[in-house]
Each structure stands twice: as structure tokens, then as C-alpha cells.
Amino acid sequence: MTTHTVHVNTTATERPVPRWAAGAARAMPLVALPVCLWRLPIAFGYGMGGEVLPPSPWNIPYVVGLSLLSEAFALLSFGLVRRWGEVVPTRVPKLGGRRIPPFAVILPATLSGLFFTALMVHWVFGAFRIGGADGFPYSEGWDVLAMTVSGLFTLWGPLLLALTFAYHRRRRSR
């Protein structure tokens, strides 16, 4: 008795992914990582040059959860350049193997990208004290570090919009 196995390339997409889009998807978790790491000492009562959080049993789970959620969503952006963003993986019960409607990916990714781009604009106003903004509430030296890690995070919105546009172009009907 012989068995035949079919090897399916699980990373191959329906249409080729532009090289820049694959690179942008790889950058997403790295863009989020510095701010996620920056938050962690704050959860444990270290102000990082700013105000210390008031004691609460929720500080640690909230901040750690927020950091993990941020990284999870950053990793989810790989779905915009991988096959599992086009077809539900076969290991998913009842839905495995079904095509994902492009709109079901494009709409939430676009809304998220616009939201994070708006946060970027808000960050720019605060960081550069435009329009009477107060700036960063950190002591000297810490403010530069805070601007750097949060500034990297602001790239998330434009990167996500660019990835979403590439996904849309690949998945649109011809």
C-alpha cells in the first residue's frame, strides 16, 4: 500500500507579493516592539522619567496585555502578505480551505491604518509642540527616549495602509 502526499506551499499567495510589502510586514512587529518594551517597567511602578502609575492590581495585567496585544496585531499583518490572509488554513474546523473575501480583510485593516495614522498626527503635534501642544510629560533625557520608541510606533499606521493597498491590488478582480 502506498500513500501519496500532496505538498501545498502554505506561504504562496494567489498573486505575487511585492518585495517591499513583504519587508513592510516583517517590519511591523519590530516597529511595535520598542514601545511594548517601554511600557513594561511602567506596569511595575517605574515611571520611566514620567509620572508613576497609581498603585492598582490592574496595572500589570493591563500593560502586559496591551503590549502582547500590540505585538499580536503586528504579527497579524503577515496575513496581508501570506496565503493565510487569502484562504482560511485547512486546520481551522468548518472554515478551512475557504477563500477569505478581500473586503473582510481590507475594511478592518484600512480602518486600523487610518486610526493609527491619526495617532501619528497627534504624536507629531505633541512631540514638536505644534499648535500649543504640551509635548511629552517626561523629564529631560527620558523625553528623547519616549519620543524615539513612540515615534517608531507611529509608523504602524502608514505601513499598515501601504500593506492594505498592496493586498487590495493583489486580490482585486481583473
C-alpha positions as CSV (number, residue, x, y, z in Angstrom):
1,M,0.0,0.0,0.0
2,T,1.4,3.3,-1.0
3,T,0.3,6.7,0.3
4,H,0.6,9.8,-1.7
5,T,1.0,13.2,0.0
6,V,0.5,16.5,-1.6
7,H,2.7,19.2,-0.5
8,V,1.0,22.6,-0.5
9,N,3.0,25.7,-0.3
10,T,1.3,27.5,2.6
11,T,3.1,30.8,2.0
12,A,2.4,31.1,-1.7
13,T,-0.2,33.7,-2.4
14,E,-2.6,33.8,-5.3
15,R,-0.6,36.5,-6.9
16,P,3.0,37.5,-6.2
17,V,3.6,39.8,-3.2
18,P,5.8,42.9,-3.9
19,R,9.2,42.6,-2.2
20,W,8.6,46.0,-0.4
21,A,5.3,44.7,1.1
22,A,6.9,41.5,2.4
23,G,9.6,43.7,4.0
24,A,7.0,46.1,5.5
25,A,5.1,43.1,7.0
26,R,8.4,41.9,8.6
27,A,8.9,45.4,10.0
28,M,5.5,45.7,11.7
29,P,6.4,43.6,14.8
30,L,9.7,45.4,15.1
31,V,8.0,48.8,14.9
32,A,5.8,47.9,17.8
33,L,8.4,46.1,19.9
34,P,10.2,49.2,21.4
35,V,7.1,50.8,22.7
36,C,5.9,47.4,24.1
37,L,9.1,47.0,26.0
38,W,9.0,50.7,27.1
39,R,5.6,50.1,28.8
40,L,6.7,47.1,30.9
41,P,8.6,48.9,33.6
42,I,5.7,51.4,33.9
43,A,3.5,48.5,34.8
44,F,5.8,47.6,37.7
45,G,5.8,51.1,39.2
46,Y,8.8,52.6,37.5
47,G,7.8,55.9,35.8
48,M,10.5,55.9,33.1
49,G,11.0,59.6,33.7
50,G,7.3,60.4,33.9
51,E,4.6,60.0,36.5
52,V,4.4,56.7,38.3
53,L,1.0,54.9,37.8
54,P,-1.1,54.9,41.0
55,P,-1.0,51.5,42.6
56,S,-3.6,49.2,41.3
57,P,-3.8,45.4,40.9
58,W,-4.8,46.0,37.3
59,N,-1.6,47.8,36.2
60,I,0.5,44.7,35.4
61,P,-2.2,42.7,33.6
62,Y,-3.3,45.8,31.7
63,V,0.1,47.0,30.5
64,V,1.5,43.5,29.8
65,G,-1.8,42.6,28.0
66,L,-1.6,45.8,25.9
67,S,2.0,45.0,24.9
68,L,1.1,41.4,24.0
69,L,-2.0,42.5,22.1
70,S,0.1,45.1,20.2
71,E,2.6,42.5,19.1
72,A,-0.2,40.1,18.2
73,F,-1.8,42.6,15.9
74,A,1.6,43.5,14.4
75,L,2.1,39.8,13.7
76,L,-1.4,39.6,12.2
77,S,-0.2,42.0,9.5
78,F,1.6,39.0,7.9
79,G,-1.8,37.9,6.8
80,L,-1.7,40.7,4.2
81,V,1.3,39.1,2.5
82,R,0.7,35.4,3.2
83,R,-1.7,32.7,1.9
84,W,-3.5,32.5,5.3
85,G,-4.7,36.1,4.6
86,E,-6.4,34.8,1.4
87,V,-7.6,31.3,2.3
88,V,-8.5,30.0,5.8
89,P,-5.9,27.4,6.8
90,T,-7.2,23.9,6.4
91,R,-6.6,23.1,10.1
92,V,-9.4,25.5,11.1
93,P,-12.6,23.4,11.6
94,K,-15.5,24.0,9.3
95,L,-13.9,27.1,7.6
96,G,-10.6,25.6,6.5
97,G,-9.9,25.9,2.8
98,R,-12.5,28.7,2.1
99,R,-11.4,31.9,0.4
100,I,-11.5,35.0,2.6
101,P,-13.5,37.8,0.9
102,P,-11.0,40.6,0.3
103,F,-13.4,43.1,1.8
104,A,-13.3,41.2,5.2
105,V,-9.6,41.9,5.3
106,I,-9.4,45.3,3.6
107,L,-12.1,47.1,5.7
108,P,-10.6,46.4,9.2
109,A,-7.0,46.9,8.0
110,T,-7.9,50.2,6.4
111,L,-9.8,51.4,9.5
112,S,-6.9,50.4,11.7
113,G,-4.4,52.0,9.5
114,L,-6.4,55.3,9.4
115,F,-6.7,55.2,13.2
116,F,-3.0,54.7,13.8
117,T,-2.2,57.3,11.2
118,A,-4.4,59.8,13.1
119,L,-2.4,58.8,16.2
120,M,0.7,59.6,14.3
121,V,-0.6,63.1,13.5
122,H,-1.4,63.5,17.2
123,W,2.1,62.4,18.1
124,V,3.7,64.9,15.7
125,F,1.7,67.7,17.2
126,G,2.7,66.7,20.8
127,A,6.3,65.8,20.0
128,F,7.0,69.0,18.2
129,R,4.7,71.2,20.3
130,I,2.7,72.3,17.3
131,G,-0.4,74.4,18.0
132,G,0.2,74.8,21.7
133,A,0.5,71.1,22.4
134,D,2.2,70.3,25.8
135,G,4.8,67.9,24.5
136,F,5.9,64.7,26.3
137,P,5.4,64.5,30.1
138,Y,8.8,63.1,30.7
139,S,11.9,64.5,32.4
140,E,14.8,65.6,30.3
141,G,16.6,62.7,28.6
142,W,13.6,60.4,29.1
143,D,11.6,62.5,26.7
144,V,14.1,61.8,23.9
145,L,13.8,58.0,24.6
146,A,10.0,58.3,24.8
147,M,9.8,60.2,21.5
148,T,12.1,57.6,19.8
149,V,10.1,54.5,20.9
150,S,6.7,56.0,20.4
151,G,7.9,57.6,17.1
152,L,8.7,54.2,15.7
153,F,5.3,53.0,16.8
154,T,3.7,55.8,14.8
155,L,5.0,54.2,11.6
156,W,2.4,51.4,12.2
157,G,-0.5,53.3,10.6
158,P,1.2,54.3,7.3
159,L,2.8,50.8,7.0
160,L,-0.5,49.1,7.5
161,L,-2.2,51.3,4.9
162,A,0.6,50.6,2.4
163,L,0.3,46.8,3.1
164,T,-3.5,47.0,2.8
165,F,-3.2,48.8,-0.5
166,A,-0.8,46.1,-1.8
167,Y,-3.2,43.4,-0.6
168,H,-6.1,45.2,-2.4
169,R,-4.2,45.4,-5.6
170,R,-3.3,41.7,-5.4
171,R,-6.8,40.5,-4.5
172,R,-8.9,42.7,-6.8
173,S,-10.8,41.2,-9.7
174,R,-9.2,41.6,-13.0
